[in-house]
Amino acid sequence: MGYKVLITGAAGYIGSHFVEALIDSDAFSKGSALPQLSFLDDLSTGHLEFVNTLKAHALQRGFPEPKFYQVNLLDVDALNEAFASAQPDAVLHFAAKISVAESVERPEFYFENNVKGSKNLLSAMKAFGCKRIVFSSTAAVYGKVLDPVLAHQPLLENTPFNPINPYGESKLQMENAIREAHSEWGLNSVIFRYFNAAGASPRGSLGEWHEPETHLIPLLLRAAIGGRSLQVYGTDYDTRDGSCVRDYIHLSDLASAHLLGLSKLLKDELLGSTVFNLGTATGNTVLEVIHAAEKVVGSAIQFEVHPRRAGDSAVLVADSSRARNELGWQPIHSSMENILKTALQWERRSQSTN
C-alpha cells in the first residue's frame, strides 16, 4: 500500500490543480504502490465537477479510486469520521476563504472558517497520528512593509509581518497554529507563501471558477470576451504606473512546489516547520496585465478606474530563493503570456458550456 494523502479544498482552484499534478507526477504515479488519495471539501466554493474530473483522471492513471468527503472543517464530528476512514499519512491544506475584500466586510466569518477550521483540522491530525502537513499560505501575511527601502523589493521569509486585512491575519494565525503544533506534538510542516495564483490547467479541464469572481485575470478576460468594461481599483499607488504590483504564479508551478514539499516530508527530509515563498521576484502591475491580455486576446480591453479598495497593498512580490535552493523549485510556467493563454482557454471552454 502506498502513502495515504488527504487534500482539503480539493474541489477548489488551487487544490484541484495540485491533485491533477500529483496524479501526473512521475514521483508519485510510478511503481506498484500508488498513493491513496482522499479529497475533503464542503463545496461551498469548490465544485463537484472538479472532484469527478480528478477521480476519473486518477483511475485512468491506475490510482486507487479516490475517496471524497463533503465535510466542513467546522463540523468536528464529520471531520473525525473522515479521518477515521482516510487514515492519512500527510495532509495538503488548501481549504480557506480567500477574498481580501470579503474579509474586510466579514472578518468574523474569516476567522471562524480559516482559523477555527484549521485548528479543528490540526486536532484531527493529532488524534489520528498524522504528523505531516503542507499548508497553502499567502504573501498577504507581510501586508504593508513599513520600511520604505524594503517596500518595493521582493519579500524574504523573514520580512516582518504586518497584515492589513483579516484574510492575511487569518492566514498568519493559521501558520502560528501549525508552528505551535510542532512544538506541542511533533507536527512537521511545509508552509508556502504566495500571492496571486493564476492560469489554468494546460489540459483545459480545470481553471479559475469562483462565484462571485474577484481576481483580476479571469475578470479582465471575461470583460474582453464579453465586450464589457473592467473595473480597476486605484491608479494612485507608489508604483511604476500607479496601479498595484502583484506576483503572478501559474498553478502548474505552485503545484510543483507543493509536490516537492510533500515528497520531502514523506521521506522525512524536512522536519520541523519550514516556510518557503513562491514567486517570480518581478511582478506585474494591474495595467501591465491588462496590456498583456490585449495582446493575447487580440483586441483592446476597456477599463474604468475606481478608488482604492480597503486592505490592498501597493506591492507584493516574493523572493523565492529559499525554495529554489532547498527544494530545487523553478517557476517555469509563470510567464504572463502563458498564464493568460491557459486562463483564456479555460474561460472560453467555460462560456461555451454555460
Short mmCIF file of the C-alpha atoms (twelve columns), coordinates in Angstrom:
data_MODEL
# 
_entry.id   MODEL 
# 
loop_
_atom_site.group_PDB 
_atom_site.id 
_atom_site.type_symbol 
_atom_site.label_atom_id 
_atom_site.label_alt_id 
_atom_site.label_comp_id 
_atom_site.label_asym_id 
_atom_site.label_seq_id 
_atom_site.Cartn_x 
_atom_site.Cartn_y 
_atom_site.Cartn_z 
_atom_site.pdbx_PDB_model_num 
ATOM 1   C CA . MET A 1   0.000   0.000  0.000   1 
ATOM 2   C CA . GLY A 2   1.320   3.449  -0.906  1 
ATOM 3   C CA . TYR A 3   1.046   6.605  1.135   1 
ATOM 4   C CA . LYS A 4   -2.370  7.936  2.067   1 
ATOM 5   C CA . VAL A 5   -2.736  11.636 1.237   1 
ATOM 6   C CA . LEU A 6   -5.666  13.847 2.239   1 
ATOM 7   C CA . ILE A 7   -6.237  17.107 0.341   1 
ATOM 8   C CA . THR A 8   -8.528  19.709 1.898   1 
ATOM 9   C CA . GLY A 9   -10.088 22.156 -0.550  1 
ATOM 10  C CA . ALA A 10  -9.510  19.606 -3.312  1 
ATOM 11  C CA . ALA A 11  -12.561 20.837 -5.243  1 
ATOM 12  C CA . GLY A 12  -11.259 24.400 -5.291  1 
ATOM 13  C CA . TYR A 13  -8.988  26.304 -7.633  1 
ATOM 14  C CA . ILE A 14  -5.511  25.599 -6.220  1 
ATOM 15  C CA . GLY A 15  -6.326  22.288 -4.573  1 
ATOM 16  C CA . SER A 16  -7.716  20.737 -7.746  1 
ATOM 17  C CA . HIS A 17  -4.679  21.750 -9.787  1 
ATOM 18  C CA . PHE A 18  -2.393  20.254 -7.157  1 
ATOM 19  C CA . VAL A 19  -4.273  16.954 -7.299  1 
ATOM 20  C CA . GLU A 20  -4.004  16.857 -11.085 1 
ATOM 21  C CA . ALA A 21  -0.251  17.484 -10.842 1 
ATOM 22  C CA . LEU A 22  0.166   14.759 -8.229  1 
ATOM 23  C CA . ILE A 23  -1.671  12.249 -10.403 1 
ATOM 24  C CA . ASP A 24  0.559   13.175 -13.373 1 
ATOM 25  C CA . SER A 25  3.802   13.291 -11.367 1 
ATOM 26  C CA . ASP A 26  6.299   10.523 -12.053 1 
ATOM 27  C CA . ALA A 27  7.453   10.783 -8.444  1 
ATOM 28  C CA . PHE A 28  4.038   9.618  -7.218  1 
ATOM 29  C CA . SER A 29  2.472   7.771  -10.154 1 
ATOM 30  C CA . LYS A 30  5.292   5.303  -10.914 1 
ATOM 31  C CA . GLY A 31  5.624   1.971  -9.155  1 
ATOM 32  C CA . SER A 32  3.237   -0.559 -7.714  1 
ATOM 33  C CA . ALA A 33  2.360   1.340  -4.519  1 
ATOM 34  C CA . LEU A 34  0.385   4.289  -5.806  1 
ATOM 35  C CA . PRO A 35  -0.905  6.674  -3.137  1 
ATOM 36  C CA . GLN A 36  -4.474  6.530  -1.891  1 
ATOM 37  C CA . LEU A 37  -5.926  9.996  -2.364  1 
ATOM 38  C CA . SER A 38  -8.738  11.449 -0.284  1 
ATOM 39  C CA . PHE A 39  -10.492 14.714 -1.140  1 
ATOM 40  C CA . LEU A 40  -12.160 16.814 1.552   1 
ATOM 41  C CA . ASP A 41  -14.257 19.837 0.599   1 
ATOM 42  C CA . ASP A 42  -17.558 21.310 1.722   1 
ATOM 43  C CA . LEU A 43  -18.302 22.510 -1.854  1 
ATOM 44  C CA . SER A 44  -19.218 25.985 -0.585  1 
ATOM 45  C CA . THR A 45  -16.819 27.434 -3.148  1 
ATOM 46  C CA . GLY A 46  -15.438 24.230 -4.680  1 
ATOM 47  C CA . HIS A 47  -17.028 22.230 -7.466  1 
ATOM 48  C CA . LEU A 48  -18.196 18.632 -7.626  1 
ATOM 49  C CA . GLU A 49  -17.335 18.705 -11.337 1 
ATOM 50  C CA . PHE A 50  -13.659 19.077 -10.395 1 
ATOM 51  C CA . VAL A 51  -13.913 16.144 -7.981  1 
ATOM 52  C CA . ASN A 52  -15.390 13.928 -10.670 1 
ATOM 53  C CA . THR A 53  -12.800 15.043 -13.215 1 
ATOM 54  C CA . LEU A 54  -9.957  14.249 -10.811 1 
ATOM 55  C CA . LYS A 55  -11.429 10.888 -9.817  1 
ATOM 56  C CA . ALA A 56  -11.677 9.852  -13.465 1 
ATOM 57  C CA . HIS A 57  -8.135  11.032 -14.165 1 
ATOM 58  C CA . ALA A 58  -6.765  9.136  -11.154 1 
ATOM 59  C CA . LEU A 59  -8.464  5.905  -12.217 1 
ATOM 60  C CA . GLN A 60  -7.171  6.331  -15.753 1 
ATOM 61  C CA . ARG A 61  -3.648  6.602  -14.361 1 
ATOM 62  C CA . GLY A 62  -4.062  3.444  -12.280 1 
ATOM 63  C CA . PHE A 63  -4.567  5.017  -8.863  1 
ATOM 64  C CA . PRO A 64  -6.910  3.505  -6.287  1 
ATOM 65  C CA . GLU A 65  -10.283 5.218  -6.516  1 
ATOM 66  C CA . PRO A 66  -10.015 8.490  -4.558  1 
ATOM 67  C CA . LYS A 67  -12.351 8.979  -1.630  1 
ATOM 68  C CA . PHE A 68  -14.408 12.148 -1.367  1 
ATOM 69  C CA . TYR A 69  -15.685 13.578 1.896   1 
ATOM 70  C CA . GLN A 70  -18.068 16.536 1.698   1 
ATOM 71  C CA . VAL A 71  -17.140 17.992 5.069   1 
ATOM 72  C CA . ASN A 72  -16.835 21.472 6.533   1 
ATOM 73  C CA . LEU A 73  -13.827 21.860 8.833   1 
ATOM 74  C CA . LEU A 74  -16.113 23.412 11.457  1 
ATOM 75  C CA . ASP A 75  -18.037 20.119 11.718  1 
ATOM 76  C CA . VAL A 76  -15.773 18.283 14.167  1 
ATOM 77  C CA . ASP A 77  -17.725 15.005 14.198  1 
ATOM 78  C CA . ALA A 78  -17.805 14.735 10.392  1 
ATOM 79  C CA . LEU A 79  -14.129 15.690 10.211  1 
ATOM 80  C CA . ASN A 80  -13.157 12.964 12.657  1 
ATOM 81  C CA . GLU A 81  -15.238 10.428 10.736  1 
ATOM 82  C CA . ALA A 82  -13.391 11.391 7.541   1 
ATOM 83  C CA . PHE A 83  -10.021 10.952 9.273   1 
ATOM 84  C CA . ALA A 84  -11.068 7.596  10.723  1 
ATOM 85  C CA . SER A 85  -11.851 6.464  7.185   1 
ATOM 86  C CA . ALA A 86  -8.949  8.084  5.304   1 
ATOM 87  C CA . GLN A 87  -6.184  7.485  7.897   1 
ATOM 88  C CA . PRO A 88  -3.836  9.897  6.062   1 
ATOM 89  C CA . ASP A 89  -0.054  9.917  6.313   1 
ATOM 90  C CA . ALA A 90  0.021   13.527 5.135   1 
ATOM 91  C CA . VAL A 91  -2.384  16.433 4.618   1 
ATOM 92  C CA . LEU A 92  -2.329  19.156 1.975   1 
ATOM 93  C CA . HIS A 93  -4.360  22.045 3.395   1 
ATOM 94  C CA . PHE A 94  -5.894  24.341 0.757   1 
ATOM 95  C CA . ALA A 95  -9.323  24.889 2.334   1 
ATOM 96  C CA . ALA A 96  -9.848  28.558 3.244   1 
ATOM 97  C CA . LYS A 97  -11.827 31.636 2.342   1 
ATOM 98  C CA . ILE A 98  -9.576  33.845 0.227   1 
ATOM 99  C CA . SER A 99  -11.224 37.144 -0.767  1 
ATOM 100 C CA . VAL A 100 -9.465  40.204 0.685   1 
ATOM 101 C CA . ALA A 101 -12.486 42.429 0.076   1 
ATOM 102 C CA . GLU A 102 -14.900 39.962 1.669   1 
ATOM 103 C CA . SER A 103 -12.588 39.548 4.656   1 
ATOM 104 C CA . VAL A 104 -12.716 43.299 5.281   1 
ATOM 105 C CA . GLU A 105 -16.517 43.176 5.175   1 
ATOM 106 C CA . ARG A 106 -16.879 39.946 7.186   1 
ATOM 107 C CA . PRO A 107 -13.818 39.497 9.446   1 
ATOM 108 C CA . GLU A 108 -15.525 37.208 11.973  1 
ATOM 109 C CA . PHE A 109 -16.569 34.881 9.155   1 
ATOM 110 C CA . TYR A 110 -12.940 34.632 8.000   1 
ATOM 111 C CA . PHE A 111 -11.503 33.920 11.433  1 
ATOM 112 C CA . GLU A 112 -14.204 31.330 12.060  1 
ATOM 113 C CA . ASN A 113 -13.660 29.486 8.784   1 
ATOM 114 C CA . ASN A 114 -9.919  29.903 8.319   1 
ATOM 115 C CA . VAL A 115 -8.543  29.819 11.858  1 
ATOM 116 C CA . LYS A 116 -11.027 27.745 13.841  1 
ATOM 117 C CA . GLY A 117 -11.473 25.355 10.909  1 
ATOM 118 C CA . SER A 118 -7.708  24.870 10.613  1 
ATOM 119 C CA . LYS A 119 -7.356  24.258 14.345  1 
ATOM 120 C CA . ASN A 120 -10.044 21.594 14.072  1 
ATOM 121 C CA . LEU A 121 -8.038  20.020 11.257  1 
ATOM 122 C CA . LEU A 122 -4.868  20.010 13.378  1 
ATOM 123 C CA . SER A 123 -6.775  18.431 16.261  1 
ATOM 124 C CA . ALA A 124 -7.980  15.645 13.967  1 
ATOM 125 C CA . MET A 125 -4.439  15.116 12.682  1 
ATOM 126 C CA . LYS A 126 -3.141  14.825 16.236  1 
ATOM 127 C CA . ALA A 127 -5.909  12.411 17.238  1 
ATOM 128 C CA . PHE A 128 -5.225  10.115 14.280  1 
ATOM 129 C CA . GLY A 129 -1.427  10.289 14.379  1 
ATOM 130 C CA . CYS A 130 -0.881  12.268 11.159  1 
ATOM 131 C CA . LYS A 131 2.271   14.385 11.582  1 
ATOM 132 C CA . ARG A 132 2.849   15.855 8.120   1 
ATOM 133 C CA . ILE A 133 1.140   18.887 6.571   1 
ATOM 134 C CA . VAL A 134 1.746   21.131 3.567   1 
ATOM 135 C CA . PHE A 135 -0.055  24.419 4.076   1 
ATOM 136 C CA . SER A 136 -1.127  26.926 1.438   1 
ATOM 137 C CA . SER A 137 -0.441  30.368 2.916   1 
ATOM 138 C CA . THR A 138 -0.077  33.808 1.338   1 
ATOM 139 C CA . ALA A 139 2.210   36.806 0.953   1 
ATOM 140 C CA . ALA A 140 -0.650  38.788 2.487   1 
ATOM 141 C CA . VAL A 141 0.826   37.885 5.891   1 
ATOM 142 C CA . TYR A 142 3.500   40.502 5.136   1 
ATOM 143 C CA . GLY A 143 0.901   43.162 4.358   1 
ATOM 144 C CA . LYS A 144 2.231   46.703 4.243   1 
ATOM 145 C CA . VAL A 145 6.016   46.789 4.581   1 
ATOM 146 C CA . LEU A 146 6.818   49.813 6.732   1 
ATOM 147 C CA . ASP A 147 10.492  50.119 5.788   1 
ATOM 148 C CA . PRO A 148 10.491  52.356 2.656   1 
ATOM 149 C CA . VAL A 149 13.623  50.665 1.301   1 
ATOM 150 C CA . LEU A 150 12.159  47.162 1.606   1 
ATOM 151 C CA . ALA A 151 8.653   48.133 0.489   1 
ATOM 152 C CA . HIS A 152 9.473   47.879 -3.230  1 
ATOM 153 C CA . GLN A 153 11.744  44.836 -3.002  1 
ATOM 154 C CA . PRO A 154 10.891  41.131 -3.238  1 
ATOM 155 C CA . LEU A 155 9.836   39.836 0.168   1 
ATOM 156 C CA . LEU A 156 12.005  37.375 2.083   1 
ATOM 157 C CA . GLU A 157 10.634  34.809 4.524   1 
ATOM 158 C CA . ASN A 158 11.957  36.876 7.447   1 
ATOM 159 C CA . THR A 159 10.199  40.067 6.343   1 
ATOM 160 C CA . PRO A 160 8.283   41.399 9.394   1 
ATOM 161 C CA . PHE A 161 4.593   40.517 9.464   1 
ATOM 162 C CA . ASN A 162 2.141   43.391 9.093   1 
ATOM 163 C CA . PRO A 163 -1.101  42.033 7.589   1 
ATOM 164 C CA . ILE A 164 -3.502  44.824 6.681   1 
ATOM 165 C CA . ASN A 165 -6.661  42.776 6.143   1 
ATOM 166 C CA . PRO A 166 -8.429  39.972 8.019   1 
ATOM 167 C CA . TYR A 167 -7.593  37.469 5.257   1 
ATOM 168 C CA . GLY A 168 -3.845  37.975 5.764   1 
ATOM 169 C CA . GLU A 169 -4.250  37.973 9.546   1 
ATOM 170 C CA . SER A 170 -6.247  34.733 9.441   1 
ATOM 171 C CA . LYS A 171 -3.535  33.024 7.395   1 
ATOM 172 C CA . LEU A 172 -0.864  34.253 9.807   1 
ATOM 173 C CA . GLN A 173 -2.823  32.827 12.729  1 
ATOM 174 C CA . MET A 174 -3.094  29.539 10.839  1 
ATOM 175 C CA . GLU A 175 0.686   29.492 10.339  1 
ATOM 176 C CA . ASN A 176 1.227   30.157 14.046  1 
ATOM 177 C CA . ALA A 177 -1.100  27.294 14.989  1 
ATOM 178 C CA . ILE A 178 0.877   24.939 12.739  1 
ATOM 179 C CA . ARG A 179 4.175   26.002 14.306  1 
ATOM 180 C CA . GLU A 180 2.735   25.578 17.793  1 
ATOM 181 C CA . ALA A 181 1.608   22.070 16.850  1 
ATOM 182 C CA . HIS A 182 5.207   21.191 16.017  1 
ATOM 183 C CA . SER A 183 6.338   22.292 19.474  1 
ATOM 184 C CA . GLU A 184 3.434   20.626 21.257  1 
ATOM 185 C CA . TRP A 185 3.086   17.273 19.494  1 
ATOM 186 C CA . GLY A 186 5.667   16.967 16.728  1 
ATOM 187 C CA . LEU A 187 3.787   18.087 13.618  1 
ATOM 188 C CA . ASN A 188 6.149   18.531 10.653  1 
ATOM 189 C CA . SER A 189 5.111   21.137 8.117   1 
ATOM 190 C CA . VAL A 190 5.950   22.955 4.925   1 
ATOM 191 C CA . ILE A 191 4.312   26.359 4.591   1 
ATOM 192 C CA . PHE A 192 4.176   28.052 1.186   1 
ATOM 193 C CA . ARG A 193 3.512   31.783 0.913   1 
ATOM 194 C CA . TYR A 194 2.449   33.171 -2.457  1 
ATOM 195 C CA . PHE A 195 0.103   35.869 -3.594  1 
ATOM 196 C CA . ASN A 196 -1.619  35.602 -6.955  1 
ATOM 197 C CA . ALA A 197 -2.257  32.080 -8.145  1 
ATOM 198 C CA . ALA A 198 -3.161  32.373 -11.817 1 
ATOM 199 C CA . GLY A 199 -3.656  30.482 -15.061 1 
ATOM 200 C CA . ALA A 200 -5.324  27.154 -15.653 1 
ATOM 201 C CA . SER A 201 -4.573  23.524 -16.369 1 
ATOM 202 C CA . PRO A 202 -2.948  23.000 -19.786 1 
ATOM 203 C CA . ARG A 203 -5.450  20.160 -20.233 1 
ATOM 204 C CA . GLY A 204 -8.292  22.673 -20.157 1 
ATOM 205 C CA . SER A 205 -10.191 20.528 -17.643 1 
ATOM 206 C CA . LEU A 206 -9.617  22.780 -14.604 1 
ATOM 207 C CA . GLY A 207 -9.469  26.523 -14.122 1 
ATOM 208 C CA . GLU A 208 -10.416 29.504 -12.011 1 
ATOM 209 C CA . TRP A 209 -14.073 29.259 -11.051 1 
ATOM 210 C CA . HIS A 210 -15.179 31.496 -8.203  1 
ATOM 211 C CA . GLU A 211 -18.696 32.756 -7.586  1 
ATOM 212 C CA . PRO A 212 -18.530 35.692 -7.404  1 
ATOM 213 C CA . GLU A 213 -15.186 36.177 -9.123  1 
ATOM 214 C CA . THR A 214 -12.883 38.799 -7.610  1 
ATOM 215 C CA . HIS A 215 -9.500  38.095 -9.223  1 
ATOM 216 C CA . LEU A 216 -8.050  40.288 -11.932 1 
ATOM 217 C CA . ILE A 217 -7.150  37.846 -14.703 1 
ATOM 218 C CA . PRO A 218 -10.479 35.993 -15.060 1 
ATOM 219 C CA . LEU A 219 -12.360 39.273 -14.720 1 
ATOM 220 C CA . LEU A 220 -10.394 41.008 -17.443 1 
ATOM 221 C CA . LEU A 221 -10.639 38.016 -19.788 1 
ATOM 222 C CA . ARG A 222 -14.397 37.860 -19.253 1 
ATOM 223 C CA . ALA A 223 -14.587 41.575 -19.924 1 
ATOM 224 C CA . ALA A 224 -12.610 41.093 -23.144 1 
ATOM 225 C CA . ILE A 225 -14.729 38.157 -24.330 1 
ATOM 226 C CA . GLY A 226 -17.998 39.849 -23.439 1 
ATOM 227 C CA . GLY A 227 -17.070 43.331 -24.626 1 
ATOM 228 C CA . ARG A 228 -17.560 44.765 -21.143 1 
ATOM 229 C CA . SER A 229 -15.538 47.268 -19.137 1 
ATOM 230 C CA . LEU A 230 -13.192 46.127 -16.371 1 
ATOM 231 C CA . GLN A 231 -13.043 47.893 -13.012 1 
ATOM 232 C CA . VAL A 232 -9.540  48.882 -11.841 1 
ATOM 233 C CA . TYR A 233 -9.223  49.853 -8.184  1 
ATOM 234 C CA . GLY A 234 -6.615  52.541 -7.682  1 
ATOM 235 C CA . THR A 235 -4.050  54.068 -10.034 1 
ATOM 236 C CA . ASP A 236 -2.506  56.372 -7.432  1 
ATOM 237 C CA . TYR A 237 -0.204  53.889 -5.682  1 
ATOM 238 C CA . ASP A 238 3.541   54.498 -5.428  1 
ATOM 239 C CA . THR A 239 4.368   52.120 -8.290  1 
ATOM 240 C CA . ARG A 240 5.721   52.483 -11.810 1 
ATOM 241 C CA . ASP A 241 2.308   53.207 -13.344 1 
ATOM 242 C CA . GLY A 242 0.216   53.896 -10.232 1 
ATOM 243 C CA . SER A 243 -1.560  50.526 -10.135 1 
ATOM 244 C CA . CYS A 244 -0.856  47.676 -7.698  1 
ATOM 245 C CA . VAL A 245 2.043   45.293 -8.325  1 
ATOM 246 C CA . ARG A 246 1.421   41.587 -7.791  1 
ATOM 247 C CA . ASP A 247 3.460   38.420 -8.271  1 
ATOM 248 C CA . TYR A 248 1.507   36.055 -10.533 1 
ATOM 249 C CA . ILE A 249 2.370   32.357 -10.305 1 
ATOM 250 C CA . HIS A 250 0.961   29.747 -12.642 1 
ATOM 251 C CA . LEU A 251 -0.924  26.906 -10.965 1 
ATOM 252 C CA . SER A 252 1.459   24.370 -12.526 1 
ATOM 253 C CA . ASP A 253 4.403   25.997 -10.741 1 
ATOM 254 C CA . LEU A 254 2.544   26.200 -7.443  1 
ATOM 255 C CA . ALA A 255 1.641   22.539 -7.755  1 
ATOM 256 C CA . SER A 256 5.237   21.504 -8.473  1 
ATOM 257 C CA . ALA A 257 6.423   23.266 -5.309  1 
ATOM 258 C CA . HIS A 258 3.781   21.506 -3.210  1 
ATOM 259 C CA . LEU A 259 4.810   18.165 -4.722  1 
ATOM 260 C CA . LEU A 260 8.433   18.810 -3.808  1 
ATOM 261 C CA . GLY A 261 7.455   19.773 -0.269  1 
ATOM 262 C CA . LEU A 262 5.210   16.736 0.141   1 
ATOM 263 C CA . SER A 263 7.872   14.392 -1.216  1 
ATOM 264 C CA . LYS A 264 10.460  15.635 1.263   1 
ATOM 265 C CA . LEU A 265 8.021   15.434 4.165   1 
ATOM 266 C CA . LEU A 266 7.107   11.849 3.285   1 
ATOM 267 C CA . LYS A 267 10.814  10.966 3.165   1 
ATOM 268 C CA . ASP A 268 11.365  12.779 6.495   1 
ATOM 269 C CA . GLU A 269 13.847  15.110 4.805   1 
ATOM 270 C CA . LEU A 270 12.039  18.235 6.061   1 
ATOM 271 C CA . LEU A 271 11.356  18.106 9.764   1 
ATOM 272 C CA . GLY A 272 10.049  20.904 11.931  1 
ATOM 273 C CA . SER A 273 8.229   23.838 10.357  1 
ATOM 274 C CA . THR A 274 9.753   25.211 7.166   1 
ATOM 275 C CA . VAL A 275 8.472   28.270 5.281   1 
ATOM 276 C CA . PHE A 276 9.023   28.999 1.594   1 
ATOM 277 C CA . ASN A 277 7.990   31.985 -0.504  1 
ATOM 278 C CA . LEU A 278 6.886   31.169 -4.045  1 
ATOM 279 C CA . GLY A 279 7.250   33.929 -6.604  1 
ATOM 280 C CA . THR A 280 8.996   35.237 -9.677  1 
ATOM 281 C CA . ALA A 281 10.625  38.186 -7.835  1 
ATOM 282 C CA . THR A 282 9.377   40.533 -10.562 1 
ATOM 283 C CA . GLY A 283 5.645   41.129 -10.513 1 
ATOM 284 C CA . ASN A 284 3.287   42.943 -12.854 1 
ATOM 285 C CA . THR A 285 1.138   45.996 -12.324 1 
ATOM 286 C CA . VAL A 286 -2.579  45.773 -12.957 1 
ATOM 287 C CA . LEU A 287 -2.217  47.931 -16.056 1 
ATOM 288 C CA . GLU A 288 0.640   45.767 -17.374 1 
ATOM 289 C CA . VAL A 289 -1.539  42.666 -17.029 1 
ATOM 290 C CA . ILE A 290 -4.318  44.395 -18.957 1 
ATOM 291 C CA . HIS A 291 -1.970  45.348 -21.780 1 
ATOM 292 C CA . ALA A 292 -0.536  41.811 -21.899 1 
ATOM 293 C CA . ALA A 293 -4.059  40.405 -22.084 1 
ATOM 294 C CA . GLU A 294 -4.861  42.690 -25.008 1 
ATOM 295 C CA . LYS A 295 -2.036  41.052 -26.963 1 
ATOM 296 C CA . VAL A 296 -3.230  37.542 -26.127 1 
ATOM 297 C CA . VAL A 297 -6.886  38.295 -26.863 1 
ATOM 298 C CA . GLY A 298 -6.085  40.424 -29.905 1 
ATOM 299 C CA . SER A 299 -8.294  43.358 -29.011 1 
ATOM 300 C CA . ALA A 300 -8.419  46.360 -26.705 1 
ATOM 301 C CA . ILE A 301 -9.848  45.898 -23.207 1 
ATOM 302 C CA . GLN A 302 -11.850 48.780 -21.789 1 
ATOM 303 C CA . PHE A 303 -11.454 49.615 -18.111 1 
ATOM 304 C CA . GLU A 304 -12.760 52.117 -15.582 1 
ATOM 305 C CA . VAL A 305 -10.668 53.481 -12.715 1 
ATOM 306 C CA . HIS A 306 -12.263 53.363 -9.260  1 
ATOM 307 C CA . PRO A 307 -10.894 54.355 -5.833  1 
ATOM 308 C CA . ARG A 308 -8.600  52.006 -3.968  1 
ATOM 309 C CA . ARG A 309 -10.138 49.058 -2.126  1 
ATOM 310 C CA . ALA A 310 -9.624  48.743 1.608   1 
ATOM 311 C CA . GLY A 311 -6.948  46.203 2.520   1 
ATOM 312 C CA . ASP A 312 -4.944  46.278 -0.731  1 
ATOM 313 C CA . SER A 313 -1.148  46.639 -0.566  1 
ATOM 314 C CA . ALA A 314 0.721   48.635 -3.219  1 
ATOM 315 C CA . VAL A 315 3.380   45.979 -3.883  1 
ATOM 316 C CA . LEU A 316 3.527   42.275 -3.027  1 
ATOM 317 C CA . VAL A 317 6.318   40.380 -4.753  1 
ATOM 318 C CA . ALA A 318 8.011   37.290 -3.316  1 
ATOM 319 C CA . ASP A 319 11.680  36.310 -3.282  1 
ATOM 320 C CA . SER A 320 11.715  32.527 -3.731  1 
ATOM 321 C CA . SER A 321 15.473  31.909 -3.383  1 
ATOM 322 C CA . ARG A 322 14.956  29.534 -0.458  1 
ATOM 323 C CA . ALA A 323 12.517  27.339 -2.421  1 
ATOM 324 C CA . ARG A 324 14.866  27.306 -5.403  1 
ATOM 325 C CA . ASN A 325 17.911  26.416 -3.290  1 
ATOM 326 C CA . GLU A 326 16.395  23.961 -0.803  1 
ATOM 327 C CA . LEU A 327 13.663  22.330 -2.896  1 
ATOM 328 C CA . GLY A 328 15.155  22.719 -6.368  1 
ATOM 329 C CA . TRP A 329 11.976  24.508 -7.439  1 
ATOM 330 C CA . GLN A 330 11.788  26.552 -10.636 1 
ATOM 331 C CA . PRO A 331 8.775   28.603 -11.831 1 
ATOM 332 C CA . ILE A 332 8.957   27.554 -15.482 1 
ATOM 333 C CA . HIS A 333 5.299   28.124 -16.449 1 
ATOM 334 C CA . SER A 334 4.741   31.590 -14.987 1 
ATOM 335 C CA . SER A 335 5.331   33.930 -17.879 1 
ATOM 336 C CA . MET A 336 2.400   36.319 -18.102 1 
ATOM 337 C CA . GLU A 337 1.762   35.166 -21.663 1 
ATOM 338 C CA . ASN A 338 1.406   31.524 -20.591 1 
ATOM 339 C CA . ILE A 339 -0.744  32.440 -17.616 1 
ATOM 340 C CA . LEU A 340 -3.102  34.416 -19.840 1 
ATOM 341 C CA . LYS A 341 -3.225  31.839 -22.645 1 
ATOM 342 C CA . THR A 342 -4.168  28.968 -20.332 1 
ATOM 343 C CA . ALA A 343 -6.664  31.140 -18.463 1 
ATOM 344 C CA . LEU A 344 -8.237  32.235 -21.749 1 
ATOM 345 C CA . GLN A 345 -8.565  28.613 -22.870 1 
ATOM 346 C CA . TRP A 346 -10.445 27.831 -19.646 1 
ATOM 347 C CA . GLU A 347 -12.690 30.905 -19.862 1 
ATOM 348 C CA . ARG A 348 -13.691 30.090 -23.444 1 
ATOM 349 C CA . ARG A 349 -14.418 26.497 -22.506 1 
ATOM 350 C CA . SER A 350 -16.462 27.579 -19.500 1 
ATOM 351 C CA . GLN A 351 -18.521 30.041 -21.501 1 
ATOM 352 C CA . SER A 352 -19.183 27.505 -24.238 1 
ATOM 353 C CA . THR A 353 -20.580 25.007 -21.739 1 
ATOM 354 C CA . ASN A 354 -22.762 27.507 -19.815 1 
# 
